[in-house]
């Protein structure tokens, strides 16, 4: 049937209108939610021309991408190894959070790991917001977990194609073949054509999909295998770099002489060539030539993608991000590899291009690959993902927020971190060893400044950025090609690593880290510990019902007229019975005046409240039940942070004596339980139960409080007392300084304690004369020794040996234990005054020996508990117990 022309015209108009309407709808959608072109390049360092690493590097397409967007010239990976770096980008979490420090199968990233179990991978997040997700090549460590992408092009196995025989590396009798059965690197021209390279075929796949139209925005990911070793690309790319024109970095013999032993262990890479070998063999310029050839090959493939995008209808509504998983050392620091916390291994290209971003902008301040996830979300108009640990860089790129003072953190193995600031690179290893490099004068990181006193303050400031949590190794993550990783994982493995990845190594202030991590397992398997746990839960349930407490509930107004100020009365002072008004009060040492404990002042409420906070936080950690953590946070906020109820951070009116003074330095002894607050904050943070607002608020409060302790007249006076008051003053100061990340200051306090405490308080025979002169001589001798032991424990972690220190007279902490042991365990009669139940106080002394055996690894003290058949009667004691206690 032939339709009239008017009908054809009407149909044509309707069709055009429908197409126009669809195009308008797609255009509106594109502006609101643009497409994403996600390009990952393997092992690409900053040798490329756009980043100024090598003047003759030929990278016209990377230069072209930089010209259409923003380049971060000082970007750094979160791990200098493919698997953990890519897991971090795709999850938005740091390796120190997940425990993924080595390679891990894509499917295992969230199979058994609580930190990642519920996480949405980056492509999945886009998929849940209406994007069509596609990808090919190396995106995660292999490709991508099954089902993460709507359409997957897969990945060709390995890094082929491979020549029939290796070009170089097998021909020099290398030890890696004997050890591992194969080599991991080689370099030379192969194969004959680009079309034989997996990356070329991956780009073909992407080009085909860029030529299509889509009804929804797309997320298209391309993972390029080069510049990963072996360094094979066709001859034409080698021809761009004549060997006679290749320059090598300056070789600095002895460069590693000033790095710590642990750095050398990490740098032991038997599968990779050493710089000395490359010099002897003449292969150094050939390796660099091959690396540059691979860069130019990859650059060309990137250019093919950009050309296809520009030809398509998607160019004006597509966000482009390009990144590499880590850098690569080409002879720097003794080898050819990534695998290190030095600059060439961590620094990476990172570029963003989008319609509303500046063009040709370069940002030189530090940035992290961790920001890729949240930055893409903001560029695409999607809500931020609350689990991301990185920050969006969009405000920085648009000039809306300064990037000054930004830092980048890289982790290599458990509790080894580098912090890159604008000026410095600081490296802290698991054993406390350090490196510091000043990039304004030493861009090649040749001079380790960490041991120079003038940089101590700078180090303390930078250390505040170190991750406070260091997860145990994920059970499925490993790296068997590096001996250090094999050893570290074996050494730090724990039955708890899957149920509790949030172990902190070297960062908890007061707890034994292995024991706090394994206590849950002990509770499950040890009948005694089960009973102690049940008892602790019952106590915590009672505390849950108690009302919130604050300094506003006292009935006595402080002399300042501010109810927020803490006030207490001296416990051993009484009204004078010979005076009508009882003033001034008189002293009765060891006899507690009930008027000082009746709730009119703050001391009782403080003790009860701080104990409650500590108990609830511990139970929250052990049980995983957030209700306990929530209540602990509520009480923390009420006592310390709420403007209406908070305590001011001072003790100006502690232990005042009516008729004599408003407050005394001795009142500072009443806040020794500030350690419980620090413990609570750390346990709540480990359990992901501490709100950031509370954490920051407490950081400020504790910083102000330790400042008052160190600078106020009362604080300074307390630190000079010749008895337990100075000891426990130091315990508080050191605890707070360590928690606040001010370890160098804490170290100085501990060093001064040798002369201020041990020299003054302990005689050659181990007696403590100032405590023996008291009416509660057992109590005070035990109390003082407990404080000194706590300081020795801190010293052990900060490199100050108080435990083995002997004063000029021969007195020492260990001698003090030797002095008290016969009274505690051998039935020797106590010849000094002790008010109250003497046996009760001797039991406390015995418990001190047991705890110290576990804390300081004293086998003789550990045996005492078993010999006396004296099991722990509090769960807290288990945290400091000897093995098998």
ZAMI-732796 format. One record per residue (C-alpha): residue in three letters; x, y, z. Coordinates in steps of 0.1 Angstrom, whole numbers, plus 5000, padded with zeros to 4 digits. Layout:
<sites>
alaXYZ/...
</sites>
This chain:
<sites>
unk500050005000/unk501450334990/unk501150605017/unk500350965007/unk503251205009/unk501551395037/unk501551075058/unk505251005051/unk506051365061/unk504051335093/unk505751005102/unk509151155095/unk508451465116/unk507251235145/unk510351025142/unk512651325142/unk510851465172/unk511251135190/unk514951115182/unk515451475193/unk513551415225/unk515651105232/unk518851305224/unk517751585247/unk517051335275/unk520451165270/unk522151505269/unk520451615301/unk521351285317/unk524951315305/unk525351655320/unk524051535353/unk525751195353/unk528651195328/unk530250875315/unk533550745329/unk536550635310/unk538850465336/unk542350385324/unk544750195346/unk548350155335/unk550449885352/unk553849985368/unk554050325351/unk556350555370/unk556850925364/unk559550885338/unk556951005312/unk557451335296/unk554451515311/unk555751455346/unk559251565338/unk560851235347/unk562951195315/unk563451475292/unk563451265260/unk560451045269/unk558051045240/unk554451055254/unk552351275231/unk549151125242/unk549751155280/unk550751515272/unk547551555253/unk545451415282/unk547251645306/unk546351935284/unk542651865286/unk542451825324/unk544251825357/unk547551645365/unk548651565400/unk552451565397/unk553051445433/unk550451165435/unk551350845454/unk549950495457/unk548650335489/unk550850025483/unk553949975461/unk552649645449/unk549949565423/unk547549355444/unk547149575475/unk547349895455/unk544449795432/unk542449655461/unk542749985478/unk541550185448/unk538649955442/unk537549935478/unk538350295488/unk540150155519/unk543750165530/unk545849845532/unk546249925569/unk542449895573/unk542049575552/unk545249385559/unk545649325522/unk549449385520/unk550249125493/unk548648975462/unk545148845466/unk542748665442/unk540048905430/unk537348675443/unk538848665478/unk539049045485/unk535849035504/unk535248665510/unk536548635545/unk537648985555/unk535249185578/unk536749515566/unk535749455530/unk532949195533/unk530149445528/unk532149695506/unk530949805472/unk533749795446/unk534050115426/unk532349975394/unk529649825416/unk528850165431/unk528350315397/unk526250015387/unk523950065417/unk523450425405/unk522250335370/unk525550315351/unk526350035326/unk529749905337/unk532249755312/unk535849655315/unk538749465301/unk542349395311/unk544149425344/unk541749625367/unk541949445400/unk545049235404/unk543848985378/unk540849135361/unk537749175382/unk535648955405/unk532848775388/unk529748975385/unk531349315393/unk531049435357/unk527949425336/unk530149335306/unk533549195309/unk536149155282/unk538348945305/unk542048945305/unk544648745286/unk546648535310/unk550048655320/unk552048935304/unk552748775270/unk553448705244/unk556848565254/unk559848495231/unk561048135227/unk564048225249/unk564748505273/unk566848785260/unk568948865290/unk567948785326/unk568248405325/unk571748425310/unk573548545341/unk573148255365/unk570648445386/unk569648285419/unk565948345414/unk565448045390/unk567047815416/unk564847955443/unk561548005425/unk561847805393/unk561348105370/unk562348465366/unk560148765368/unk561749015344/unk563549045311/unk563849315283/unk564049325246/unk562149385213/unk559249135209/unk556849065193/unk556849185157/unk553649395157/unk551449585181/unk548449375171/unk550049085188/unk550149265222/unk547249195246/unk546949565253/unk546349645217/unk543449395216/unk542049535248/unk542049885232/unk540249735201/unk537549615225/unk537149955241/unk537050135208/unk534349905196/unk532249995226/unk532950365224/unk531450365190/unk528050255204/unk525150455218/unk523850385253/unk520550465271/unk522350505304/unk525750655314/unk528650405311/unk531650325333/unk534250185309/unk537450045324/unk540649965305/unk543549795323/unk546749805304/unk549449545312/unk552449735301/unk554749885316/unk554749565338/unk557749345333/unk558849165311/unk559749475291/unk558749345257/unk557249565229/unk557849565192/unk561249695178/unk559750015165/unk559250145200/unk562950065209/unk563950255178/unk562550575193/unk565350565219/unk568750495204/unk570950325230/unk573750585227/unk571250855237/unk570150685269/unk571350835302/unk571250645335/unk570650795369/unk573750885389/unk574950585409/unk575550665445/unk577650395461/unk576850355497/unk573350515493/unk571850245515/unk574450275543/unk572150505564/unk568850315561/unk567750075589/unk568249695586/unk564449645581/unk564649855550/unk567449635537/unk565349325544/unk562449475524/unk564849555496/unk566049195493/unk564449105460/unk566248795447/unk564148785415/unk565149125403/unk568449265390/unk570549475413/unk572049805402/unk575549675407/unk574849385384/unk573349625358/unk576449835359/unk578849545356/unk576949385328/unk576349705309/unk572549635310/unk571449955329/unk570950175298/unk569249885280/unk566749835308/unk565950205307/unk565650195269/unk563149905272/unk561150085299/unk560950395278/unk559950185248/unk557150035268/unk555950375279/unk555750495243/unk553850175233/unk551350235261/unk551150605252/unk550150515217/unk547450275229/unk546050555251/unk546050775221/unk543950525202/unk541450535230/unk541350915231/unk540950935193/unk538050695195/unk536450895223/unk536851215204/unk535251055173/unk532250925192/unk529451135205/unk530651085241/unk533651315243/unk531751615258/unk530051415285/unk532851175297/unk535051195327/unk538551055321/unk540850925348/unk544250775343/unk546350625370/unk549050375376/unk549050135406/unk552550235418/unk555950365405/unk558950165395/unk562650195404/unk565150195375/unk568250135395/unk567450385423/unk568150245458/unk570049945445/unk567549755423/unk565049745395/unk561649695411/unk558749855429/unk558549705464/unk559649995486/unk558650305504/unk561050535486/unk559850805461/unk560450625428/unk558350325440/unk555350525453/unk555050825430/unk552550765402/unk550750945373/unk547251055382/unk545151265358/unk541551375356/unk539751535326/unk536151645327/unk533951905310/unk533852125341/unk537452085352/unk540352325344/unk542452235314/unk546252205315/unk546352245353/unk549152085373/unk548952045411/unk552251975428/unk550951905464/unk550751545475/unk547751345465/unk546650975469/unk545250715446/unk542750655474/unk541050975462/unk540150825428/unk536950665441/unk535450965459/unk536651205431/unk534851015404/unk531651005425/unk531651385428/unk532551445392/unk529651225382/unk527051385405/unk526751075427/unk526451065465/unk529651005484/unk530150655497/unk530450665535/unk532950385536/unk535550565515/unk538650655534/unk539950895508/unk538751255500/unk537451395467/unk539951605449/unk537251805429/unk537452105452/unk541252115449/unk541052085411/unk538552365409/unk540552585432/unk537752585458/unk540052425485/unk543752455490/unk545852135488/unk548552295510/unk549552065539/unk548151765521/unk549851435527/unk550051095510/unk550450775529/unk551850455515/unk551950125533/unk554249825524/unk553549525546/unk552049545581/unk552949865600/unk555449995575/unk554450335563/unk555650635543/unk554150985547/unk554851225519/unk554351595527/unk555051885503/unk558651895517/unk559451565534/unk559251195530/unk559051025564/unk559250645567/unk558350445598/unk558950075599/unk557349815621/unk560249805645/unk560250185650/unk563150255627/unk562850575607/unk563950755576/unk563451125567/unk564351295535/unk564051665526/unk562951695490/unk563852065488/unk567451975491/unk567551605485/unk565051495458/unk566951165453/unk566551075490/unk570251015496/unk570651155531/unk568551005559/unk567951295584/unk565951085609/unk568751075634/unk569551445634/unk568151625665/unk567151945646/unk564451735627/unk562951575657/unk560151825659/unk559351785622/unk559151405626/unk556751435655/unk554451645634/unk554551405605/unk554051105627/unk550551225636/unk549551115601/unk550550755605/unk547650515605/unk546550425640/unk545250085629/unk547349815612/unk545249515603/unk546649175605/unk547449015572/unk544348905554/unk544448525553/unk544148525515/unk546748785509/unk550448695504/unk553548765484/unk555948475483/unk558348635459/unk559648865486/unk561248695516/unk560448975540/unk556748945533/unk556748565539/unk558548615572/unk556348905584/unk553048725576/unk554148415594/unk555348615624/unk552148825627/unk549548565619/unk546848505644/unk543748295647/unk541948625650/unk543048765617/unk539848695599/unk537348775626/unk539249085637/unk541449255611/unk541749575631/unk544849485651/unk547149775658/unk550849705657/unk553049945676/unk550250205681/unk548050105710/unk549150305740/unk548650085770/unk547549735759/unk549649435748/unk548649425712/unk548849045705/unk546848975737/unk544149235730/unk543749075696/unk543648715707/unk541548765739/unk538348685720/unk539848345711/unk540848285747/unk537348365758/unk536048095735/unk538547825744/unk539447895781/unk536847805807/unk538148045833/unk538348325808/unk534748245798/unk533648285834/unk535548615837/unk534048735805/unk530448655817/unk531148835849/unk532449135829/unk529349135807/unk527149125838/unk528949425852/unk528749605819/unk524949545817/unk524549705851/unk526650005840/unk524450045809/unk521550125832/unk523450385852/unk522650755845/unk525150965826/unk527451155850/unk529151485848/unk530951745869/unk527751955870/unk526251715895/unk528351815925/unk526952035952/unk530152225960/unk530952525938/unk534652545929/unk536552865940/unk536452975904/unk532752995904/unk532652765873/unk530952435879/unk532852295849/unk536052295870/unk536851975887/unk537051995925/unk537951745952/unk539151755988/unk542251606003/unk541251256016/unk543551236046/unk542651576060/unk539951626087/unk538251916105/unk540152026135/unk538151906165/unk539652186186/unk538352456164/unk534652566164/unk534552576126/unk537052296122/unk539352516102/unk541952476090/unk541752096085/unk544451876100/unk546151566085/unk545651206095/unk547751006071/unk546050696057/unk542750776073/unk540150866047/unk537751146057/unk534251036046/unk533351396039/unk535751386009/unk533951085994/unk530251165998/unk529551295963/unk529651665972/unk532751695950/unk533751535917/unk536251265927/unk533850985933/unk531851055902/unk534951085881/unk536350745893/unk533050575887/unk532450735853/unk535950675840/unk535850315851/unk532450285834/unk533850415801/unk536750175802/unk534649875810/unk532049945784/unk534650005757/unk536449675766/unk533149485764/unk532249655732/unk535549545717/unk535249185730/unk531649125722/unk531349335690/unk528049465704/unk527749835694/unk525349915722/unk528149905747/unk530250125725/unk527450365719/unk526950405757/unk530650455763/unk530650735736/unk527650895752/unk529450905786/unk532651035770/unk530751315753/unk528851405785/unk531951415808/unk534451575784/unk532851735754/unk529151845758/unk529252225763/unk526652205790/unk528251935811/unk531951905801/unk534851915826/unk537452185820/unk540852025812/unk542552125845/unk542852015881/unk543252355897/unk541052265926/unk542151905932/unk542651785968/unk542052125983/unk542252166021/unk539552376037/unk541152666055/unk544552606039/unk544252616001/unk541952585971/unk543952305954/unk547252115955/unk549551945931/unk548651615949/unk545151625932/unk546851515900/unk547051165914/unk543251145910/unk543351135872/unk545750835868/unk542650665853/unk543050885822/unk544750575809/unk541350405809/unk540050685788/unk542850645763/unk542250275762/unk538550325756/unk539150565728/unk541550325711/unk539350015715/unk536250205703/unk538250325672/unk539449965665/unk535849855667/unk534650125643/unk532450265671/unk534150605677/unk532550895659/unk535051125642/unk533651425660/unk534251255694/unk537651145684/unk538651495673/unk537051655704/unk538851415727/unk542151485709/unk541751855716/unk540651795753/unk543551565760/unk545951785743/unk544852075764/unk544951865796/unk548551735790/unk549452095783/unk548052195817/unk549951905833/unk553252015818/unk552952395822/unk550752485852/unk552352555886/unk550652255901/unk551652025873/unk555252125874/unk555252085912/unk553751735910/unk556451625886/unk559151705911/unk557751515941/unk560151245955/unk557550975956/unk554650805938/unk553151135929/unk555951215904/unk555750855891/unk552050865883/unk552451225870/unk554851085844/unk552550795836/unk549751035827/unk551951265807/unk553650985788/unk550450805781/unk548751115767/unk551751215746/unk551950875731/unk548250865723/unk548551215707/unk551351105685/unk553951315703/unk556351025709/unk559651225709/unk558251435738/unk557251115756/unk560650975750/unk562251275767/unk559951245797/unk561050885801/unk564650965798/unk564351225825/unk562650965847/unk565850785853/unk567251075874/unk563951215887/unk562350885897/unk564650585900/unk567650775913/unk565550945939/unk563150675950/unk564850335950/unk567650235973/unk570449985965/unk568449705982/unk565349785962/unk563449955990/unk561350265984/unk561950466016/unk559350746007/unk556650486004/unk557750276034/unk557450586056/unk553650596049/unk550950446071/unk549950226041/unk553450116032/unk552549806013/unk549849985993/unk552150275983/unk555150055976/unk552949855953/unk551350155937/unk554550325930/unk556150015915/unk553149965893/unk553550315879/unk557350265873/unk556649935856/unk554150105833/unk556750365825/unk559250085817/unk556649935794/unk556250265776/unk560050295775/unk560349945759/unk558250075730/unk560050405727/unk563650285730/unk564250405766/unk565350115788/unk564050185823/unk563549825832/unk567249745832/unk568450095843/unk570450095876/unk570950415895/unk574350525909/unk573550355942/unk572650025925/unk568850075928/unk566549975900/unk562949875892/unk563949515891/unk565649555925/unk562349685939/unk560649365928/unk563349155944/unk562949355976/unk559149295978/unk559048935965/unk559748765999/unk556948956015/unk554548875987/unk555348505982/unk557748366009/unk555848466040/unk558348716052/unk556748936079/unk556049296069/unk557749526094/unk556349856084/unk553050016091/unk550049916070/unk546550036080/unk543649816069/unk543649456057/unk547249366051/unk546549046033/unk544349226008/unk547249456000/unk549649165997/unk547349005972/unk547449325951/unk551249305953/unk551248945940/unk548949045912/unk551549315903/unk554149045899/unk551848845877/unk550949135854/unk554549245852/unk555648895842/unk553348925811/unk554049285804/unk557849275806/unk558348905797/unk559848805830/unk559648425831/unk560348405868/unk557348615876/unk555248415851/unk555948095870/unk554748255903/unk551148245894/unk551147875886/unk553347795916/unk550847965939/unk547747835921/unk546448195919/unk544348235887/unk543348575874/unk540148705890/unk539548995866/unk539348985828/unk541549285826/unk544349085843/unk544248845813/unk545349125790/unk548649145808/unk548948775817/unk551848555810/unk551448285783/unk549148005793/unk547848205823/
</sites>
